[in-house]
Amino acid sequence: MVDSLNRKILRLLQQNARLSSAEIGRRVGISSPAVSERIKKMEDAGLIVGYKTVVSPFECGYQLKAIITVRAFMGKLKPFLEKIKTFEEVLNCYRITGNENIVMEVVLKNQKHLEGFIDQLIVYGETKTQIVLSHVVANNEVRPV
């Protein structure tokens, strides 16, 4: 299903999902209908699971990005997993192995916002916070294609 041509198409779509089939076809050397057919087959097979708009948190007023880990208190993990879905600040949240149960990527407006956010988390467990200084590798797409 993922031959070299499909890999090229996927890479182009990961860079810009709004590229037309005609433009993709020009870049990979096949016709627009052939590109459309390949994309449709990859969607039907579940290889392509969706398209999204990536919004700049900075332009929306969120000046801080942080990585927060949580070591949940006994009996608090499941309630935490439900509650965390309601926080608009959370970009990504993963359940992990190790001493901590959760790692999150969050965006916040300022230090006061961070403090209030942490105050909401500490009822569920012990937190550790690191402020993100910059992106070294910034990919919003899955790379292995």
C-alpha positions as CSV (number, residue, x, y, z in Angstrom):
1,M,0.0,0.0,0.0
2,V,2.8,2.4,0.8
3,D,5.1,2.3,-2.2
4,S,7.6,5.0,-3.0
5,L,5.1,7.1,-4.9
6,N,2.6,7.0,-2.1
7,R,5.4,8.0,0.3
8,K,6.1,11.0,-1.8
9,I,2.4,12.0,-1.9
10,L,2.1,11.5,1.9
11,R,5.2,13.7,2.5
12,L,3.7,16.5,0.4
13,L,0.4,16.2,2.1
14,Q,2.1,16.3,5.5
15,Q,3.9,19.5,4.5
16,N,0.7,21.1,3.1
17,A,-2.6,19.2,3.1
18,R,-4.1,21.9,0.9
19,L,-2.0,21.1,-2.2
20,S,-4.2,20.3,-5.2
21,S,-4.0,16.9,-6.8
22,A,-2.7,18.6,-9.9
23,E,0.2,20.2,-8.0
24,I,1.0,16.9,-6.2
25,G,0.9,15.2,-9.6
26,R,3.3,17.7,-11.1
27,R,5.8,17.2,-8.2
28,V,5.7,13.4,-8.2
29,G,5.3,12.9,-12.0
30,I,1.8,11.4,-12.3
31,S,-1.6,12.7,-13.4
32,S,-4.1,14.5,-11.1
33,P,-6.7,11.7,-11.4
34,A,-4.0,9.2,-10.4
35,V,-3.1,11.3,-7.4
36,S,-6.7,11.5,-6.4
37,E,-7.2,7.8,-6.7
38,R,-4.1,7.0,-4.6
39,I,-5.2,9.5,-1.9
40,K,-8.7,8.0,-1.8
41,K,-7.2,4.4,-1.5
42,M,-5.0,5.6,1.4
43,E,-7.9,7.2,3.1
44,D,-10.1,4.1,2.6
45,A,-7.3,1.9,4.0
46,G,-7.0,4.1,7.1
47,L,-3.5,5.3,6.3
48,I,-4.7,8.9,6.0
49,V,-6.9,9.5,9.0
50,G,-7.7,13.2,8.6
51,Y,-6.7,16.7,7.7
52,K,-6.3,19.6,10.2
53,T,-5.6,23.2,10.5
54,V,-2.7,24.1,12.7
55,V,-3.3,27.3,14.7
56,S,-0.5,29.4,16.2
57,P,-1.0,29.5,19.9
58,F,1.3,32.6,20.1
59,E,-1.1,34.5,17.7
60,C,-4.0,33.5,20.0
61,G,-2.4,35.1,23.0
62,Y,-0.6,32.1,24.5
63,Q,3.0,33.2,25.2
64,L,4.3,30.2,27.2
65,K,4.6,26.6,26.2
66,A,5.4,24.0,28.9
67,I,5.9,20.3,29.3
68,I,4.2,19.1,32.5
69,T,4.5,15.6,34.0
70,V,2.0,14.3,36.6
71,R,2.5,11.5,39.0
72,A,-1.1,10.7,39.9
73,F,-2.1,10.1,43.5
74,M,-3.6,6.7,44.3
75,G,-7.1,6.5,42.8
76,K,-6.8,9.8,41.0
77,L,-5.5,8.7,37.6
78,K,-8.9,7.8,36.0
79,P,-10.6,11.1,37.2
80,F,-7.5,13.0,35.9
81,L,-7.7,11.4,32.5
82,E,-11.3,12.6,32.2
83,K,-10.7,16.1,33.5
84,I,-7.7,16.7,31.3
85,K,-9.8,16.5,28.2
86,T,-11.7,19.6,29.3
87,F,-8.6,21.9,29.5
88,E,-8.1,24.1,26.4
89,E,-4.5,24.7,27.3
90,V,-3.5,21.1,26.6
91,L,-2.1,20.5,23.1
92,N,-1.0,16.9,23.7
93,C,-1.4,14.5,26.6
94,Y,0.2,11.1,26.8
95,R,-0.1,8.3,29.4
96,I,3.5,7.1,29.9
97,T,5.6,4.5,31.7
98,G,8.0,5.4,34.5
99,N,7.7,7.4,37.7
100,E,5.2,9.8,36.2
101,N,1.9,8.7,34.7
102,I,1.2,11.6,32.4
103,V,3.2,14.0,30.2
104,M,1.5,17.0,28.6
105,E,2.4,19.8,26.2
106,V,0.5,22.9,27.2
107,V,0.2,26.5,26.1
108,L,-0.4,29.3,28.6
109,K,-0.9,33.1,28.4
110,N,1.7,34.0,31.1
111,Q,3.2,32.9,34.4
112,K,0.0,33.6,36.3
113,H,-2.0,31.4,33.9
114,L,0.7,28.7,34.5
115,E,0.3,29.0,38.2
116,G,-3.5,28.7,38.1
117,F,-3.2,25.7,35.7
118,I,-0.8,23.9,38.0
119,D,-3.1,24.6,40.9
120,Q,-5.9,22.7,39.1
121,L,-3.5,19.8,38.5
122,I,-2.1,19.3,42.0
123,V,-5.3,17.9,43.3
124,Y,-4.7,14.9,41.1
125,G,-1.0,14.4,41.7
126,E,2.5,15.6,41.9
127,T,3.6,17.8,39.0
128,K,6.9,18.8,37.4
129,T,7.0,21.6,34.9
130,Q,9.5,22.6,32.3
131,I,9.2,25.8,30.2
132,V,9.9,25.3,26.5
133,L,12.5,27.8,25.2
134,S,12.4,26.9,21.5
135,H,11.6,24.2,19.0
136,V,14.5,22.2,17.8
137,V,12.5,19.9,15.5
138,A,8.9,21.1,14.9
139,N,6.9,18.6,13.0
140,N,3.2,18.3,13.4
141,E,3.1,15.2,11.1
142,V,4.0,11.6,11.5
143,R,7.4,11.3,9.8
144,P,7.9,7.6,9.0
145,V,6.5,7.3,5.5
